């Protein structure tokens, strides 16, 4: 099993290729593989049938019959990412097949050992993360550019919409990522004009991310998200449904705890926060720092490199340039607006949906999966990553607003 990555020398401190970032796709994996080599067909067959296997309560028995496969035939980053995607989706289905009340204590060795090995090779945790769910889980459906997911879970069109809208938010961020790099180089070269242009481009990209996020309303049914999809994104850290965590058989004798998938695992906002010098409260910072452990290591390194670079905020303050200050503040304002809109989405898809589910009024149109009859309640006030969701999101939004430079 090899990552197949060479090191690339570059004179620029923040060249995207050094951090496995793409000029066109940013943090998204460019053109992910959709099939593993033939020896891994037992994994792929189960993965492609996950929604049906989970709905019919047959996934666990299928996993028990799965052969113990070696990971040594996996070659290169793309194969490893697809293997991680496939094994993470199977794992989430295995754990949550029976809903909150029927969780397992042990992940069987024929799933746990290869999942652990692939995770070690990629530097990712052995659980579904944003890097799997969104960054590596897309393919071109046809020559017209229409997209689809590679692997799915219960939730039908709403799940597909949730993944692909999140992908569009990541894609909208790409000009902003490039603007951050250009902005830092401009500061190093004392090039005020290029810095001003980079700040304008960053603010515009963050605005485009908000526009992309608004498409969630068109493609995702709140009742389906709350009652069906959400449980399969939930982890076994800070989750009352699995208070002891999960034993990875053949890997750990004691249970281990990992957070579920979370928007806080997206590298984009971490990078923008570092660039703009946004400082969050102690509790929020601790959670966000922990979420960095769920990013591919090169992406995490990119954020850390931005943190070590010259501060645009300090540069703008010392320059006394009103035009630069206005452009910088537009970036901060756009980021606060994005976070406000994210709070509105979470309110609709979790708080309001939870209230309706409690009242028995949830009637999803394309429902599928085990948790519809009893909508999950363990994470009613928490995000799938385990944070107290509204206090966290509001705190992060408010500290973002405080990042503006006053005249």
N, C-alpha and C positions, 0 to 999 in steps of 0.2 A: 504494500500500500504506500503510494507516494503522493506528495502534493504536487510534484513536478514544477515547483516555482523557482525561477532563477532570481538573483538579485540584479537590480538594474541601477547602474551608477547615473546620477544626474546632478548637474550643478545647482538646480533649483531646489530649495528646501521643501517645497510643497508640491512637487510634480505628482499629478494624480496617479500615474502608473505605479509609483512607489508604494501606494496604499491600496492596490487592487481596486481603484476607482476607474470608471469609464467616462471618457469625454461625452459620450452620447447618453449613457444610462446612469451615471453617478454611482450610487451604492447598490443599485440593482445588478444582479448577475447578468452580463450580456449573453443573450441566446443560450439559456440553460438547456442542458441535455434533458430529453424526455424519456429515455429508456436506458437502463443499465445493461452491461454485458450479459450474455446468455446464462452464465452460472447463477445470476441473481434473479432469474425469472420467478422463483417462489415468492420473493419479496414483492416484485412488481405486480404479480397476479392478485395478491391480497390487497395491495395499495390501490389498484384500479377499481376494486370492488368494495371499497370501504363503506360507503353509505349504505349499500344493501346488506353487507355483513353485519353492520352495527344495528340497523333497523330490525333485522331478523334474529338478533342476539347470537349470531354464529361466529363472530370475529374471534372470540377467545378460543374456541375449539379449533379454529383454523390456525391460529398462532401456535397452539400446542402441537399441531401436526407439522409445523414448518421445520425444514431441516436446519441443522446448525451449520451456517455458512461462514467460511473464512473471509476476512476483508482484504486479504493480501492481493487479490486480483483487481482491486480498484486502482485506477491510474488517473492521476491529475485532479486538479481542483474541482472541475465540473462533475466528474463521476462521484467524488466524495460529497459534494453538495447535494447531488440528487439522492445518494444513499442516505444522507442525513435527513433530507426532506421525507423520504419514504418511511424510514424507520421512526421518525418523530411522529408522523401522522398515524402509523400503526400503533405506536405506543399510546397516544392520546385516546384512540379508539378503544384499545385494550383496557385502559384504566377506567374510562368513563362509560363503557358500553351499557352498564346497568343503571346509569345515573348516579347521583350523589350517595344514595343509600347502598349501592352495591359495588363500592370501590374495592380494589385489591390491595394487598400488602406487599406483594412480590411481583416483579416483572421477570418472566421466565428467561432462563439463560440464553436460549436460542434467539431471543430478541435483545436482551440486555447486553450481552457481550459484544456483538457486532456494533450495536448502537454506541456503546462506550468507546470502542476502538475508533470508529469513524469520528466521534466527537473529539477524541484526543488528537487525532490527525489534523482536524480543522481548528482546534482551539475553541470549540463551542461546547456548551453544556449538553448533556444527553436528555433534552426535552425540546418540544416544539418552541421555537422562538421566531421573532419577526424576520430573522435572516432566512428561515425556512418558509414560513407561512406566506411571505410576500416577495422577498428579494430573489428567491430561487424558484418560485412556484408560478411561472408564467411561460406561455408559449404563443406563437403566432398561429391563429386558427385558420387563416387564409391569406392570400396575397394582398388583400385590401388593408391589412394591418389590424384586423380584428383580433382581440386577445382572448385567451382562455387560460384556466388554471391547468396544472399538470396533474396534481393529486387533490382529491376533495374529501370532505367529511359530510355528515348530515347537515342539511340546511338548504339544499337545492340552489335555486337561482340567487337567493339572498346571500348565501355563503360566497358564491362566485362573485357577486357584486361587491361584497365587503372586501374581498381580497383585491379585486381589480381596481376599485376606487382608491384603496390605500396605495396600490402600485402607481396610479396616476398622480397621487400626491407626491410620491417619491420622484417620479419623472419630472413633475413641475419644479422640483427643487434643484434640478441639475444646473441651470444657469446661475442659481444662487451659490452653489458649491464652487463653481468656477470663479464667480465674483469674489468669494472669500479669498481664494488663492491669489487672484489678481490684486486684491486690496492689500494683502500682506506684502506682496512683492513691491507694490507702489510705495508703501511706507518705507520699506528698506531702501528704495531708490529716491525717496523724498519727492515723489511725483504726485503732486496734489490733484492734478487734473484726472489722472488715471484712478486715483483713490475715490474721487467724487463720482466718477462714472461707475466704478465697482459698487459703491454704496447704492446708487440708483438702481443698478441691475439686481442687487440683493433684495431691495424693497419690492421691486416688481415681481421677482420670483416668489417671495413669500406671499404676496397677494394672489399669485396664480395657484399656489398651494391651497389657499382658502377656497378659491373657485372650484378646484378639483374636489375638495372635501365636501362641498355642497351637493355633489352628485350622489352622495350616500343616500339622500332622501329618495332618489329615483330608482335605486336598485336594491335597497335592503329594507325588508319588512321588520319593524321593531319587535313585533311579537316573536318572529322566527329567530331574530338575533338573540333575544333574551332567553327564550324557552328552549332553543335547540343549539345554536352555534356556540354560545358563550361557554358552556361547560367544557367543550372540547379544547378551549384555549386555556383552561384553568390548570394551574400547577399544583404542586404538593409542598409549597412553603406558604405559611400564613393562611392556610385554607382549612377551616374547621371540618370540612368533609374528609380530609386526610391529615389529621393532626400530627401523625408520626412520620410522615414522608413515605418513601417507597424504597424497598430493598431491590437492588439490581443484582439478581442472582448470578453468581459466578464472578461478580465484580466487588460487591460490598456485602458483608454480613449484617451490617447495621443499616437502618434506613437512612436515606439522604433526602434533602429537601431542595427543590428547585422552583423558582417562580415560573408562572405561565407566561404566554405571549402577551406583550404589552406595547402600546405605541411608544412608551418611554425607552424601548429598545431600538428605536429608529435613530440612526447616527445623525441624521440631518439636523434635528433641533439642538442636539448636543454641540454640533459644530458651529451652528449660528450663535448659540449662547456664549461659547468660548470666544468667538470672534468679536461679539458685541460687548463682552465683559459683563454679561448678566450674572448676578450672584444671587442664588436662591437661599432660602432658609436652611438651617442645619439639617432638619429632618428630611426636607425635600432633596437636598443635595446628597444626603446619605443614600436615599432610594435611587436617585438618578445614577450615582456612582456605581451602585450594585448592578443596575441595568446594563452598564457598559460591559460587564462580564458576559453578557448574552449577545454581544456583537462579534463578528469576525475580527480577530486580533488586528489585522491591518487597518480596519475602519476605526477601531479604538485608538490605534496609534496616530491616525490622522487627527482626531480630536485633540489628543495630547500634544501633538506638534503645534496645532493652532494655539493651544494654551501657552506654549513656550515662546510663541512669536511676539513681535512688538505689538502693543495694545493699540488698536485703532481709536478707542475711546480716549486714551491718554494723548495720542497724537492729535486728535481733533481738539481736545481741551487746550493743549499747549499751543496749537496753531492760532487759536482765536479767530479762525475763519468761519464766518456766519453761514456761508454756503455749505461747507463741510458739516457743520453742526446740524443744519436742517436736514441734510441727506442722511446723516447718521440717525437722527431722531425718527425719520420716516421708516428706517429699518426696524427700530425698536417698536414703533407704533404698529407696524404691519405684523410683527411677531406676537405682540400682545393681542391684536385682533384675531390672529389665527388661533391662539390659545382660548380666547373667549368663544370662538365658534366651535372649537373642540368641546368645550364645556356644554354648549347647547346641544351638540350631537349626543354626548354622553347622557345628558338629562333625558332626551327623547328615547334613546335606545336602552337605557338601564333604569333610571328612576321612574319615568312614566310607565315604561313597559312592565316594570316590577309591580307597580300599583295595579295595573290592569290585570296582570296575571293573578295577583292575590284576589282580585274581585271576580275572577273567573270569566273575564270578558275577552281574554286573548283568543283570537281566532285567526291564526296564521294561514295564509293561502297555500303555501307549499311546504307545510310542516313535515318533518321527517326526523326520526330519531327517538331515543328512549325517554328523553326528559320532558316531552310535551305534556304528558298527563300530570306530572308534578314538576312545574317549573323550578329550577334550582334556586335555593335560597341561601346557601352557605356564603356566597359572595355578593349578597344583595347590596351592601354598602361599600364593597371593595372592587378594585379593578382586577382583571385576570392576573396581573403581575403581583397582586397582594397588597397594593397601597390602599389607604382610605381615600377613595377616588375623588370625592368632591373637595375635601379639604386640601388634598394634594394639588389638584388642577387649579383651584382658585389661588392657592399660595404661589404656585409657579407663574400664573398669569399676572398676579399683582407685583411680584418681584421683577418680572419682565418690564412692566410699566415704569418701575422705579429706575430703570436703566437709562432713561432719557437724560440728555445734557441740558440743564437749564441755561437760559440766556444770561 
